[in-house]
Amino acid sequence: MKRVYLDYASLTPVDKRVERVVADYAKTERKGIYANPSSIYAAGVEAKKVLEQARASVAKFLNAHADEIIFTSGGTESNGLALEGAGRAFRHAGNEKPHLIISAIEHSSVIEIAAMMEKHGCEVTRLSVDHSGMVSLDELKKSIRPNTFMVSIMTVNNEIGVMQPMREIAKIIRHARTNITKSAYPLFHTDAAQAALYYDLNVEKLGADLITLDSIKIYGPRGIGALYIKRGTLIEQIMYGGGQEKGLRSGTENIAGISGFAKALEIAAEEREEETKRIAGLRDYFIEKLKTKFPKLIVHGVHIPGDAEKRIANNINVTLNDADHEFFLLQLDVRGVVCSTKSACLRDEDESYVIRALSKNTAGNSSKKVPQSLRFSLGRSTKKKDIDYALKMIDDILSV
């Protein structure tokens, strides 16, 4: 049976070019690469060189300095290190009760770490979003206080693909530093895990102090990620041990995985422009075809094509009239089409808090009922014939 994978926002397959790099560096016969990069003997020094080459490559992707890159186990750890690590440093510097600002639709790894910090005395403001998922810049301006140590707003939402106005947010934060806190605070963190394939993450343009990256979202190996930390940013470790990664992330570095991650970012940079255009075309085609099948189709997030520049190229999140979406997903799976109803990180949730946040501000939704939805996310292997097959299977389900 034909299989069509349309859940790239959840997990990307490892690119074959990346696989070759990982396999090459994992070979024990390759001189020195299997050694511990913290060792001072010759083989360890060789491994350290490979590690630093990969660090420089990741830094180049961001237009950053190599010493600003900390390798982690992935996006969840990077987000935890950014929020909790910066919060600890703020407290230990003798500041008042820390105040954190996030959006209501952040990834669960930010939502949950914020809730944990709140239980331990941190004040947390959760910015609302409009019906399209955009944060209110006016609300952000009003929320910043003298004790605000961080604003954390994701570059691209993992469920609805909305791209937040990062430069405008950075400008508001810079203004607050001059006129409200009169210090280097608040810091600006962004979870950019969903953005790296289709969005220019040049740190000079983005204006963020901390940026989260995750290898599993860019066709890289599992269990690897990075946190960009701008020079001079105060942050403390949250994991203890051997003091690797400038003392911020203990644990022996995975040379093979890190090298594969760096290669995945290199490929993403090389192919971004062409692939973004191709994928966006397939996205728009899919949405238009769905509209012909479902007269009451709801496209969650910003509208296509009017606000296409505000939606990441590969994301489609829709409500298909009054269909049972979980049943629909399972029927598609039986027919070889893979998609999702919500983020895989919300396994135990009955509904998506992202769609719930949108529905509160959706015109005509007087009942405030949270609609069900399906997320289709496209990727490198997606072709027009795959979209057509998915549409055909949808017809098949509707005809039963």
Buried (B, 14 or more C-beta within 10 A) or exposed (E): EEEBBBBBBBBBBBBEEBBEBBEEBBEEEBEBBBBBBBBEEEBBEBBBEBBBEBBBBBBBBBEBBBEBBBBBBBBBBBBBBBBBBBBBBBBEEEBEEBBBBBBBBBBBBBBBBBEEBEEEEBBBBBBEBBBBBBBBBEBBEEBBBEBBBBBBBBBBBBBBBBBBBBEEBBEBBEEBBEEBBEEEBBBBBBBBBBBBBBBEBEBEEBBBBBBBBBBBBBBBBEBBBBBBBBEEBBBBBBBEEEEBBEEBBBBEBBBBBBBBBBBBBBBBBEEBEEBBEBBBEBBBBBBEBBBEEBEEBBBBBBEBEEBEEBBBBBBBBBBBEEBEBEEBBEBBEEBBBBBBBBBEBBEEEEBBBBBBBBBBBBEEBEEEEBBBBBBBBBBBEBEEEBBBBBBEBBEEBBEE
